[in-house]
Amino acid sequence: MAEQVDVVVIGLGVGGEEASGRLAQVGLNVVGIEPRLVGGECPYYGCIPSKMMIRAGDLIAETRRVDGMAGTATVTPDWAPVAKRIRDEATDNWNDKVAVDRLVGKGVTFVRGKGTITGPGRVVSGDREFEASRGIIVATGTVPVVPPVEGLAGTPFWTNQDVIRLETLPATLLVLGGGAIGLELTQALARFGVQITVIEGSDRVLAMEEPESSELARFALERDGVAFRTGQHAKSVSYGDDAFTVTLADGSTVSGEKLLVATGRRVDIGDLGLDQVGLDPAARRIEVDEHVRAGDGVWAIGDVTGVGVFTHNAMYQANVAVLDILGAQDAPKASYHAMPRVTFLDPEIGAVGLTEQQARDQGLDVRTGLTQVPASTRGWIHKAGNEGFIKLIMDNEKGILVGATSAGPTGGEVLGTLALAVHARVPVHCLRQMIYAYPTIHRAIESALADL
């Protein structure tokens, strides 16, 4: 006999954990189902441990910038404390007991296993069946994409999870994919002495961002010793004698001790039973409306919706779902026109809303403004490691910003002002009348506005 509950949450990554915990705290009977680690990719393999790696690499780079500005300094990279910090401080050696206890403490009934929808409001996990009177939340996230490259399957290639668990580093590494994940891990490892070649099928890395971002990222990584093969798809992969060889479309080859596949992520919803509630299990994502409803009695949040593979989006959608389920009078409607994103390189590259090309593709009358961070007073003072720029995308007809990029030593932080402007549709003339603190990097926004 099915257990009667209010809500079943399938998938307890950051979004599912947030939604289930909040619903339970207001008194609903909530069941949370997760076969892997509660908290999902972000705390164990994504945001938190990768940024620990990046922070460590940045310290090495910053030490090397002392010469010529503050004396002399030398640094001997050592991966051991980085691995220890990830293992002990970030992941508890990949044990989610603390997260499970926190969730249960909020009143959630936790089930370790896979959840399958068997009908409207009905979910089975193992030998337990639940009937949810309020509905089901699907928050199962994504998994790494493994491209159908000849010879790749069956080789001991790495995904980002393998890199995060590293106790020792290889001498050489090949990276398939020049997106944010691949580049972040590449720069961190390169600063610890790993010789890396990045293979990217597009003509530029960070292909979804501004061309200026691509140029800056490549310049920064090449300075760290990284080699690039852009505009070249991998044709085949072979593994032997403890080394990988990748043959590219032009017939050339590159070799390395290890191979990281960082070609994106995809949903894995084929066996969730979505067809039992009228949804397509073969879809590339679960389509949701402005209340993140996927169908009658079904909500979907996070990566599985295809809106953006970002922790902050999962949390945002969780809030929308919770308030909708509770029938809150002030329940927000989801809007993604000001989606922020940061590629945590050095220099940091933050962006919000549309790129210039995306805006033009939508038929907008576009004006752009651009300024270089080194041209600002704070950038000039910063000197070593001051590369970066601020680019603004303006809808000329409406007089508002529809997108912006902030790259530089604190690019992700400067982005905050720009994200607010895009989100609130602040008129550009109001932005021009603001007082910008001096001397700060965010003051360079004023110069970019003048360039519009």
For each residue, the residues with C-beta under 8 A, 3 or more apart:
1: 129
2: 122 129 130 131
3: 31 128 129 130 131
4: 29 130 131 133
5: 8 29 30 31 109 130 131 132 133
6: 23 28 29 30 132 133 134
7: 20 23 28 29 30 31 132 134 135 136 137 325
8: 5 30 31 32 33 115 123 130 132 136 137
9: 12 16 19 20 23 30 31 32 33 136 137 139
10: 16 33 115 117 123 136 137 138 139 140 272
11: 15 16 33 34 40 115 138 139 140 141 302 304
12: 9 16 17 20 32 33 34 38 39 40 103 110 139
13: 16 17 39 40 41 42 139 140 141 302 303 314
14: 17 18 39 40 42 43 302 311 314 315 318
15: 11 18 19 139 301 302 314 315 317 318
16: 9 10 11 12 13 19 20 32 34 40 137 139 301 302 318
17: 12 13 14 20 21 32 38 39 40 99 103
18: 14 15 21 22 314 315 318 319 322
19: 9 15 16 22 23 137 139 301 318 321 322
20: 7 9 12 16 17 23 24 30 32 103 106 108 137
21: 17 18 24 25 102 103 106 108
22: 18 19 25 26 106 318 322
23: 6 7 9 19 20 26 28 30 322 325 326
24: 20 21 27 28 29 30 106 107 108
25: 21 22 106 107
26: 22 23 326
27: 24 107
28: 6 7 23 24 134
29: 4 5 6 7 24 109
30: 5 6 7 8 9 20 23 24 107 108 109
31: 3 5 7 8 9 108 109 110 111 123 130 132
32: 8 9 12 16 17 20 38 103 108 109 110 111
33: 8 9 10 11 12 111 113 114 115 123 125
34: 11 12 16 37 38 110 111 112 113
35: 112 113 114
36: 40
37: 34 40 43 44 94 96 99
38: 12 17 32 34 96 99 100 103 110
39: 12 13 14 17 42 43 44 96 99
40: 11 12 13 14 16 17 36 37 43 44 46 141
41: 13 44 45 46 141 142
42: 13 14 39 45 46 47 48 311
43: 14 37 39 40 46 47 48 49 90 91 99
44: 37 39 40 41 48 49 90 91 94 96 164
45: 41 42 49 50 160 161 164
46: 40 41 42 43 49 50 160 311
47: 42 43 50 51 311
48: 42 43 44 51 52 90 91
49: 43 44 45 46 52 53 86 90 91 164
50: 45 46 47 53 54 160 164 181 184 185 188 344
51: 47 48 54 55 344
52: 48 49 55 56 82 85 86 89 90
53: 49 50 56 57 82 86 164 185 188 189
54: 50 51 57 58 184 187 188 344 345 346
55: 51 52 58 59
56: 52 53 59 60 81 82 85 188 192
57: 53 54 60 61 187 188 189 190 191 192 346
58: 54 55 61 62 191 346
59: 55 56 62 63
60: 56 57 63 64 75 77 191 192
61: 57 58 64 65 191 224 346 385
62: 58 59 65 66 385
63: 59 60 66 73 74 75
64: 60 61 67 73 75
65: 61 62 69 384 385
66: 62 63 69 70 71 72 73
67: 64 71 72 73
68: 384
69: 65 66 383 384
70: 66 73
71: 66 67
72: 66 67
73: 63 64 66 67 70
74: 63
75: 60 63 64
76:
77: 60 191 192 193
78: 81 82
79: 82 83 166 167 168 169 192
80: 83 84
81: 56 78 84 85
82: 52 53 56 78 79 85 86 192
83: 79 80 86 87 166 167
84: 80 81 87 88
85: 52 56 81 82 88 89 90
86: 49 52 53 82 83 89 90 91 164
87: 83 84 90 91 93
88: 84 85 92 93
89: 52 85 86
90: 43 44 48 49 52 85 86 87
91: 43 44 48 49 86 87 94 95
92: 88 95 96 97 98
93: 87 88
94: 37 44 91 165
95: 91 92 98
96: 37 38 39 44 92 99 100
97: 92 100 101
98: 92 95 101 102
99: 17 37 38 39 43 96 102 103
100: 38 96 97 103 104 110
101: 97 98 104 105
102: 21 98 99 105 106
103: 12 17 20 21 32 38 99 100 106 108 110
104: 100 101 107 108 109 110
105: 101 102
106: 20 21 22 24 25 102 103
107: 24 25 27 30 104
108: 20 21 24 30 31 32 103 104
109: 5 29 30 31 32 104
110: 12 31 32 34 38 100 103 104
111: 31 32 33 34 115 125 126 128
112: 34 35
113: 33 34 35 125 126
114: 33 35 125
115: 8 10 11 33 111 123 124 125 272
116: 123 124 125 271 272 273
117: 10 122 123 136 272 273 274 276 277
118: 122 123 124 129 273 276
119: 122 276 277
120: 276 277 296 297
121: 131 132 133 135 136 297
122: 2 117 118 119 129 130 131 132 276
123: 8 10 31 33 115 116 117 118 129 130 132 136
124: 115 116 118 128 129 130
125: 33 111 113 114 115 116 128 130
126: 111 113
127:
128: 3 111 124 125
129: 1 2 3 118 122 123 124
130: 2 3 4 5 8 31 122 123 124 125
131: 2 3 4 5 121 122
132: 5 6 7 8 31 121 122 123 135 136 297
133: 4 5 6 121
134: 6 7 28 297 325
135: 7 121 132 297 298 299 325
136: 7 8 9 10 117 121 123 132 277 297 298 299
137: 7 8 9 10 16 19 20 298 299 300 301 321 325
138: 10 11 269 272 274 286 294 298 299 300 301 304
139: 9 10 11 12 13 15 16 19 300 301 302 304 314 318
140: 10 11 13 267 268 269 272 304
141: 11 13 40 41 267 302 303 304
142: 41 265 266 267 268 303 304 309
143: 265 266 267 268
144: 159 160 161 261 262 263 264 265 266
145: 261 263 264 265 266
146: 152 153 157 261 263
147: 152 176 234 261 263
148: 152
149: 152 176 234 235 236 237
150: 235 236 237
151: 154 155 236 237 238 239
152: 146 147 148 149 155 157 234 237 261
153: 146
154: 151
155: 151 152 237 238 239 244 259
156: 239
157: 146 152 237 244 258 259 260 261
158: 162 163 258 259 260 261
159: 144 162 163 260 261 262
160: 45 46 50 144 163 164 181 185 260 262
161: 45 144 164 165
162: 158 159 165 166 260
163: 158 159 160 166 185 189 260
164: 44 45 49 50 53 86 160 161
165: 94 161 162
166: 79 83 162 163 169
167: 79 83
168: 79
169: 79 166 189 192 193 194
170: 173 194 256 257 258
171: 194 195 257
172: 194 195 196 255 256 257 258
173: 170 186 189 194 195 196 197 256 257 258 259 260
174: 196 197 199 244 246 254 255 256 258 259 260
175: 178 182 185 186 196 197 198 199 259 260 262
176: 147 149 182 199 234 246 259 260 261 262 263
177: 181 182 198 199 200 260 261 262 263 264
178: 175 182 183 198 199 200 202 204 205 206 207 228 230
179: 182 183 205 206 207 208 262 263 264
180: 183 184 206 341 343
181: 50 160 177 184 185 262
182: 175 176 177 178 179 185 186 198 260 262 263
183: 178 179 180 186 187 198 205 206 217 221 343 345
184: 50 54 180 181 187 188 343 344 345
185: 50 53 160 163 175 181 182 188 189 260 262
186: 173 175 182 183 189 190 196 198 221 226
187: 54 57 183 184 190 191 220 221 224 226 345 346
188: 50 53 54 56 57 184 185 191 192
189: 53 57 163 169 173 185 186 192 194 196
190: 57 186 187 193 194 195 196 221 224 225 226
191: 57 58 60 61 77 187 188 224
192: 56 57 60 77 79 82 169 188 189
193: 77 169 190
194: 169 170 171 172 173 189 190
195: 171 172 173 190 225 256
196: 172 173 174 175 186 189 190 225 226 227 256
197: 173 174 175 226 227 228 229 254 256
198: 175 177 178 182 183 186 205 221 226 227 228 229
199: 174 175 176 177 178 229 232 234 246 248 254
200: 177 178 204 205 207 228 229 230 231 232
201: 231 232 233 234
202: 178 205 207 230 231
203: 207 230 231
204: 178 200 207 211 214 215 218 230
205: 178 179 183 198 200 202 214 217 218 228 230
206: 178 179 180 183 209 213 214 217 343 349
207: 178 179 200 202 203 204 214
208: 179 355
209: 206 213 214 343 349 351 355 405
210: 213 214 351 355 356 391 405
211: 204 214 215
212: 215 216 370 389 391 405 407
213: 206 209 210 216 217 343 349 351 405 407
214: 204 205 206 207 209 210 211 217 218
215: 204 211 212 218 219
216: 212 213 219 220 347 349 387 388 389 407
217: 183 205 206 213 214 220 221 343 345 349
218: 204 205 214 215 221 222 228 230
219: 215 216 222 223 387
220: 187 216 217 223 224 345 346 347 387
221: 183 186 187 190 198 217 218 224 226 228 345
222: 218 219 225 226 227 228
223: 219 220
224: 61 187 190 191 220 221
225: 190 195 196 222
226: 186 187 190 196 197 198 221 222
227: 196 197 198 222
228: 178 197 198 200 205 218 221 222
229: 197 198 199 200 232 248 252 254
230: 178 200 202 203 204 205 218
231: 200 201 202 203
232: 199 200 201 229 248 249 250 252
233: 201 248 249
234: 147 149 152 176 199 201 237 246 247 248 249
235: 149 150 247 248 249
236: 149 150 151 246 247
237: 149 150 151 152 155 157 234 244 245 246 247 259
238: 151 155 244 245 247
239: 151 155 156 243 244 245 259
240: 243 245
241:
242: 257
243: 239 240 255 256 257
244: 155 157 174 237 238 239 255 256 257 258 259
245: 237 238 239 240 253 254 255
246: 174 176 199 234 236 237 253 254 255 259
247: 234 235 236 237 238 251 252 253
248: 199 229 232 233 234 235 251 252 253 254
249: 232 233 234 235
250: 232
251: 247 248
252: 229 232 247 248
253: 245 246 247 248
254: 174 197 199 229 245 246 248
255: 172 174 243 244 245 246
256: 170 172 173 174 195 196 197 243 244 259
257: 170 171 172 173 242 243 244
258: 157 158 170 172 173 174 244
259: 155 157 158 173 174 175 176 237 239 244 246 256
260: 157 158 159 160 162 163 173 174 175 176 177 182 185
261: 144 145 146 147 152 157 158 159 176 177
262: 144 159 160 175 176 177 179 181 182 185
263: 144 145 146 147 176 177 179 182
264: 144 145 177 179
265: 142 143 144 145 303 309
266: 142 143 144 145 284
267: 140 141 142 143 283 284 285 286 303 304 306
268: 140 142 143
269: 138 140 272 274 281 283 286 304
270: 281 282
271: 116 281
272: 10 115 116 117 138 140 269 281
273: 116 117 118 276 277 281
274: 117 138 269 277 279 280 281 286
275: 278 279 280 281
276: 117 118 119 120 122 273
277: 117 119 120 136 273 274 295 296 297 298
278: 275 295 296
279: 274 275 283 286 294 295 298
280: 274 275 283
281: 269 270 271 272 273 274 275
282: 270
283: 267 269 279 280 286 287
284: 266 267 306
285: 267 304 305 306
286: 138 267 269 274 279 283 294 300 304 305 306
287: 283 294 305
288: 291 292 293 294 299 300 301 305 307 317 334
289: 292 293
290: 333 334 335
291: 288 299 320 321 324 331 333 334
292: 288 289 299 300 301 305 317 320 321 324 334
293: 288 289 298 299 324
294: 138 279 286 287 288 298 299 300
295: 277 278 279 298
296: 120 277 278
297: 120 121 132 134 135 136 277
298: 135 136 137 138 277 279 293 294 295
299: 135 136 137 138 288 291 292 293 294 321 324 325
300: 137 138 139 286 288 292 294 304 305
301: 15 16 19 137 138 139 288 292 304 305 314 317 318 320 321
302: 11 13 14 15 16 139 141 305 313 314 317 318
303: 13 141 142 265 267 306 308 309 314
304: 11 138 139 140 141 142 267 269 285 286 300 301
305: 285 286 287 288 292 300 301 302 317
306: 267 284 285 286 303
307: 288 313 317 336 339
308: 303 313 336 339 341
309: 142 265 303 313
310: 313 314 339 341
311: 14 42 46 47 314 315
312: 315 316 340
313: 302 307 308 309 310 316 317 336 339
314: 13 14 15 18 139 301 302 303 310 311 317 318
315: 14 15 18 311 312 318 319
316: 312 313 319 320 334
317: 15 288 292 301 302 305 307 313 314 320 321 334
318: 14 15 16 18 19 22 139 301 302 314 315 321 322
319: 18 315 316 322 323 332
320: 291 292 301 316 317 323 324 331 332 333 334
321: 19 137 291 292 299 301 317 318 324 325
322: 18 19 22 23 318 319 325 326
323: 319 320 326 328 330 331 332
324: 291 292 293 299 320 321 327 328 331
325: 7 23 134 135 137 299 321 322
326: 23 26 322 323 331
327: 324 331
328: 323 324 331
329:
330: 323
331: 291 320 323 324 326 327 328
332: 319 320 323
333: 290 291 320
334: 288 290 291 292 316 317 320
335: 290 338
336: 307 308 313 339
337: 353 402 422 423
338: 335 352 353 419 422 423
339: 307 308 310 313 336 352 353
340: 312 350 351 352 415 419
341: 180 308 310 350 351 352
342: 348 349 350 351 411 412 415
343: 180 183 184 206 209 213 217 348 349 350
344: 50 51 54 184 348 412
345: 54 183 184 187 217 220 221 348 349
346: 54 57 58 61 187 220 385 409
347: 216 220 373 385 387 388 407 408 409 411
348: 342 343 344 345 407 408 409 410 411 412
349: 206 209 213 216 217 342 343 345 405 406 407 411
350: 340 341 342 343 405 406 407 411 412 413 414 415 418
351: 209 210 213 340 341 342 355 403 404 405 406 415
352: 338 339 340 341 403 404 405 415 418 419 422 423
353: 337 338 339 393 401 402 403 404 422
354: 358 359 362 393 402 403
355: 208 209 210 351 358 359 393 403 405
356: 210 359 360 366 368 391 393 403
357: 360 361
358: 354 355 361 362 403
359: 354 355 356 362 364 366 393 395 402 403
360: 356 357 363 364 366
361: 357 358
362: 354 358 359
363: 360
364: 359 360 395 396 397 402
365: 395 396 397
366: 356 359 360 393 394 395 396
367: 394 396 452
368: 356 391 392 393 394 451 452
369: 391 392 394 448 449 450 451 452
370: 212 389 390 391 392 448 451
371: 375 376 389 390 444 447 448 451
372: 375 376 379 388 389
373: 347 376 379 382 386 387 388 389 390 407 408 409 441 444
374: 379 380 386 387 388
375: 371 372 379 380 444 447
376: 371 372 373 379 380 439 441 443 444 447
377: 380 381 438 439 443
378: 381 382 439 440 441 443 444
379: 372 373 374 375 376 382 386 388 408 441 444
380: 374 375 376 377 383 386
381: 377 378 439
382: 373 378 379 385 386 409 441
383: 69 380 386
384: 65 68 69
385: 61 62 65 346 347 382 409
386: 373 374 379 380 382 383 408 409
387: 216 219 220 347 373 374 407 408
388: 216 347 372 373 374 379 406 407 408 409 411 441
389: 212 216 370 371 372 373 405 407 408
390: 370 371 373 404 405 406 407 408 414 418 444 445 447 448
391: 210 212 356 368 369 370 404 405 448
392: 368 369 370 401 403 404 418 445 448 449 451 452
393: 353 354 355 356 359 366 368 401 402 403 404
394: 366 367 368 369 399 400 401 402 428 452
395: 359 364 365 366 398 399 400 401 402
396: 364 365 366 367 399
397: 364 365
398: 395 425
399: 394 395 396 427 428 429
400: 394 395 421 422 425 426 427 428
401: 353 392 393 394 395 404 418 421 422 426 428 431
402: 337 353 354 359 364 393 394 395 422
403: 351 352 353 354 355 356 358 359 392 393 422
404: 351 352 353 390 391 392 393 401 415 418 419 421 422
405: 209 210 212 213 349 350 351 352 355 389 390 391
406: 349 350 351 388 390 411 412 414 415 418
407: 212 213 216 347 348 349 350 373 387 388 389 390 411
408: 347 348 373 379 386 387 388 389 390 411 414 441
409: 346 347 348 373 382 385 386 388 441
410: 348 413 414 441
411: 342 347 348 349 350 388 406 407 408 414 415
412: 342 344 348 350 406 415
413: 350 410 416 442
414: 350 390 406 408 410 411 417 418 441 442 444 445
415: 340 342 350 351 352 404 406 411 412 418 419
416: 413 419 420
417: 414 420 421 442 445
418: 350 352 390 392 401 404 406 414 415 421 422 445
419: 338 340 352 404 415 416 422 423
420: 416 417 423 424 426
421: 400 401 404 417 418 424 426 431
422: 337 338 352 353 400 401 402 403 404 418 419 425
423: 337 338 352 419 420
424: 420 421
425: 398 400 422
426: 400 401 420 421 430 431
427: 399 400 430 431
428: 394 399 400 401 431 432 449 452
429: 399 432 433
430: 426 427 433 434
431: 401 421 426 427 428 434 445 449
432: 428 429 446 449 450
433: 429 430
434: 430 431 446
435:
436: 440 442 443 445 446
437: 440 442 443
438: 377 443
439: 376 377 378 381 443
440: 378 436 437 443
441: 373 376 378 379 382 388 408 409 410 414 444
442: 413 414 417 436 437 445
443: 376 377 378 436 437 438 439 440 446 447
444: 371 373 375 376 378 379 390 414 441 447 448
445: 390 392 414 417 418 431 436 442 448 449
446: 432 434 436 443 449 450
447: 371 375 376 390 443 444 450 451
448: 369 370 371 390 391 392 444 445 451 452
449: 369 392 428 431 432 445 446 452
450: 369 432 446 447
451: 368 369 370 371 392 447 448
452: 367 368 369 392 394 428 448 449
